């Protein structure tokens, strides 16, 4: 990694926010038993979840689809609670580190996420000692708002152009090798965060 870093782009899940897929499955089992948990397992990488991340469907439609696929009459509130159980929070040390980095760098967030998970993070995880999302990031780029997904070249170009930053002086931190490779191909300095806390050891 070069030392002339002026900008840092963070991924969300697996870098800042902890993820626990089994906890999410367990939550769906709690509200609807094996049937709905099996629906979630089978469709995790299929169109329903793609549609939420690229912004093709609203949370209400997502809940309707879950009811249709499971055949269960579950409330939106119950479905959204179980869905958000995937997210385990942001460790305080990461919150504090973000605030420190914001003083010396332009800091951005780029995430493949959906409206439901983002609202959970913004409402429950980022608020800390009076701080809110805007205190951590110069700008937030979310796949469901941009209608683009990592690792596409387009989403990285969107971030660079809208933020007005140079790829060569930008560090991208993500837990996906494919996403890092895409960023690297555009001249962005990429760091593969193989373990949730790896990025905390970077000499920034």
C-alpha positions as CSV (number, residue, x, y, z in Angstrom):
1,X,0.0,0.0,0.0
2,X,1.3,3.4,-1.0
3,X,1.5,6.2,1.6
4,X,-0.1,9.0,-0.4
5,X,-3.7,8.1,0.6
6,X,-6.1,11.0,0.7
7,X,-9.4,9.1,0.5
8,X,-10.7,5.9,2.1
9,X,-13.7,3.9,0.8
10,X,-15.1,1.4,3.3
11,X,-17.3,-1.6,2.6
12,X,-20.1,-2.1,5.2
13,X,-20.8,-5.8,6.0
14,X,-17.8,-7.8,7.1
15,X,-15.7,-4.7,7.4
16,X,-17.6,-2.3,9.7
17,X,-20.8,-4.2,10.5
18,X,-20.6,-7.8,11.7
19,X,-22.6,-10.5,9.8
20,X,-24.1,-13.7,11.1
21,X,-26.0,-15.7,8.5
22,X,-27.0,-18.5,11.0
23,X,-28.5,-16.0,13.4
24,X,-30.7,-14.7,10.5
25,X,-31.8,-18.3,9.7
26,X,-32.5,-18.9,13.4
27,X,-34.6,-15.8,13.6
28,X,-36.7,-16.8,10.6
29,X,-37.2,-20.2,12.2
30,X,-38.4,-18.5,15.4
31,X,-41.1,-16.6,13.5
32,X,-42.1,-19.2,11.0
33,X,-40.4,-22.6,11.6
34,X,-38.4,-24.7,9.2
35,X,-40.5,-23.8,6.2
36,X,-39.6,-20.1,6.1
37,X,-36.0,-20.8,7.2
38,X,-35.7,-23.1,4.2
39,X,-37.0,-20.4,1.9
40,X,-34.3,-18.0,3.1
41,X,-31.6,-20.6,2.7
42,X,-32.7,-21.5,-0.9
43,X,-33.1,-17.9,-2.0
44,X,-30.1,-16.2,-0.4
45,X,-28.2,-15.9,-3.7
46,X,-31.2,-15.7,-6.0
47,X,-33.3,-13.0,-7.5
48,X,-35.2,-11.8,-4.4
49,X,-32.0,-10.8,-2.6
50,X,-30.5,-9.4,-5.8
51,X,-33.6,-7.3,-6.3
52,X,-33.4,-5.8,-2.8
53,X,-29.7,-4.9,-3.2
54,X,-30.1,-3.3,-6.6
55,X,-33.2,-1.4,-5.5
56,X,-35.7,-3.1,-7.7
57,X,-38.2,-3.8,-4.9
58,X,-39.4,-2.0,-1.8
59,X,-39.3,-3.4,1.7
60,X,-43.1,-3.9,1.5
61,X,-42.7,-6.0,-1.7
62,X,-39.9,-7.9,-0.1
63,X,-42.2,-8.9,2.8
64,X,-44.9,-9.8,0.3
65,X,-42.5,-12.1,-1.5
66,X,-41.4,-13.8,1.7
67,X,-45.1,-14.5,2.6
68,X,-45.8,-15.8,-0.9
69,X,-42.8,-18.2,-0.9
70,X,-43.4,-19.4,2.6
71,X,-47.2,-19.6,2.5
72,X,-47.2,-18.0,6.0
73,X,-49.2,-15.0,7.2
74,X,-46.4,-13.1,8.9
75,X,-46.4,-9.4,9.7
76,X,-44.0,-7.1,8.0
77,X,-42.6,-6.3,11.4
78,X,-41.7,-9.9,12.1
79,X,-40.1,-10.4,8.7
80,X,-38.0,-7.3,9.0
81,X,-36.9,-8.2,12.5
82,X,-35.7,-11.6,11.3
83,X,-34.1,-10.2,8.2
84,X,-32.1,-7.6,10.2
85,X,-30.8,-10.3,12.6
86,X,-28.1,-10.9,10.0
87,X,-26.5,-7.7,11.3
88,X,-24.7,-8.0,14.6
89,X,-23.6,-4.4,15.1
90,X,-20.4,-2.3,14.9
91,X,-17.7,-2.6,17.5
92,X,-17.1,0.6,19.4
93,X,-13.4,0.5,18.4
94,X,-14.4,0.7,14.8
95,X,-16.7,3.6,15.4
96,X,-14.0,5.5,17.2
97,X,-11.5,4.7,14.5
98,X,-13.8,6.0,11.8
99,X,-14.1,9.3,13.7
100,X,-10.3,9.6,13.9
101,X,-9.8,8.8,10.2
102,X,-12.4,11.4,9.2
103,X,-10.2,14.1,10.7
104,X,-7.4,13.3,8.3
105,X,-9.0,11.7,5.2
106,X,-12.0,11.9,3.0
107,X,-14.0,8.9,4.1
108,X,-16.7,7.2,2.1
109,X,-19.0,4.2,2.4
110,X,-19.7,1.9,-0.6
111,X,-22.0,-1.0,0.1
112,X,-24.0,-3.7,-1.7
113,X,-26.9,-3.5,0.7
114,X,-30.7,-3.0,0.8
115,X,-33.0,-0.4,2.3
116,X,-33.9,-2.5,5.3
117,X,-30.3,-3.3,6.4
118,X,-29.1,0.2,5.8
119,X,-31.9,1.7,7.9
120,X,-31.1,-0.7,10.7
121,X,-27.4,0.4,10.6
122,X,-28.2,4.1,10.4
123,X,-30.7,4.0,13.2
124,X,-29.2,1.5,15.6
125,X,-25.4,1.0,14.9
126,X,-23.9,4.3,13.8
127,X,-25.4,6.6,16.5
128,X,-22.7,6.9,19.2
129,X,-22.0,9.7,21.7
130,X,-24.2,12.0,19.7
131,X,-22.7,11.1,16.4
132,X,-24.7,10.1,13.3
133,X,-23.9,8.7,9.9
134,X,-22.9,12.0,8.4
135,X,-20.2,12.4,11.1
136,X,-18.4,9.3,9.8
137,X,-18.5,9.7,6.0
138,X,-18.2,12.5,3.5
139,X,-20.7,10.6,1.4
140,X,-22.5,7.3,1.4
141,X,-22.9,5.2,-1.7
142,X,-25.5,2.4,-1.5
143,X,-26.2,-0.2,-4.2
144,X,-30.0,0.0,-3.8
145,X,-29.9,3.7,-4.3
146,X,-27.4,3.7,-7.2
147,X,-29.0,0.6,-8.9
148,X,-25.5,-0.7,-9.3
149,X,-23.6,-3.5,-7.6
150,X,-20.0,-4.2,-6.8
151,X,-17.9,-5.6,-8.4
152,X,-19.1,-3.8,-11.5
153,X,-16.7,-1.2,-12.9
154,X,-19.6,1.2,-13.1
155,X,-20.2,1.6,-9.4
156,X,-16.6,2.4,-8.7
157,X,-16.6,5.0,-11.5
158,X,-19.8,6.5,-10.0
159,X,-18.1,6.9,-6.6
160,X,-14.9,8.4,-8.0
161,X,-16.9,10.9,-10.2
162,X,-19.4,11.9,-7.6
163,X,-16.9,12.3,-4.9
164,X,-14.5,14.1,-7.2
165,X,-11.5,12.0,-6.0
166,X,-8.5,10.4,-7.8
167,X,-8.2,6.6,-7.9
168,X,-4.5,6.7,-7.3
169,X,-4.9,8.4,-3.9
170,X,-7.8,6.3,-2.8
171,X,-7.8,3.2,-0.6
172,X,-10.7,0.8,-0.9
173,X,-11.3,-1.7,2.0
174,X,-13.6,-4.7,1.3
175,X,-13.9,-8.3,2.4
176,X,-14.5,-9.6,-1.2
177,X,-11.5,-10.5,-3.3
178,X,-13.6,-9.9,-6.5
179,X,-14.6,-6.4,-5.4
180,X,-11.0,-5.6,-4.5
181,X,-9.8,-6.8,-7.9
182,X,-12.4,-4.6,-9.7
183,X,-11.2,-1.6,-7.7
184,X,-7.6,-2.4,-8.4
185,X,-8.2,-2.6,-12.1
186,X,-9.3,1.1,-12.0
187,X,-6.2,2.1,-10.2
188,X,-7.7,2.2,-6.7
189,X,-5.5,0.9,-4.0
190,X,-7.4,-2.1,-2.6
191,X,-7.1,-3.8,0.8
192,X,-8.7,-7.3,1.2
193,X,-10.1,-7.4,4.7
194,X,-9.9,-11.2,5.3
195,X,-10.8,-11.0,8.9
196,X,-13.3,-8.4,10.3
197,X,-10.6,-6.5,12.3
198,X,-7.8,-6.6,9.8
199,X,-8.2,-3.0,8.6
200,X,-7.7,-1.7,12.1
201,X,-4.1,-2.7,11.8
202,X,-3.4,-0.6,8.7
203,X,-0.9,2.2,9.3
204,X,-3.2,5.1,8.5
